[in-house]
Amino acid sequence: MLKLPYAFYRANITKKKHLCLNINEKKKEKMTKAVRNRTYM
């Protein structure tokens, strides 16, 4: 019974990390797009 909650906890951590990574990627995309727009202008 101890292994199940631990696995669930680990899964939650990886999910949160994944979400944070996704948010960071989106921010990077926005930044690169903004930089590209500035350079084209």
Stockholm file with secondary structure:
# STOCKHOLM 1.0

chainA/1-41         MLKLPYAFYRANITKKKHLCLNINEKKKEKMTKAVRNRTYM
#=GR chainA/1-41 SS CCHHHHHHHHHHHHHHHHHHHHHHHHHHHHHHHHHHHHHHC
#=GC SS_cons        CCHHHHHHHHHHHHHHHHHHHHHHHHHHHHHHHHHHHHHHC
//
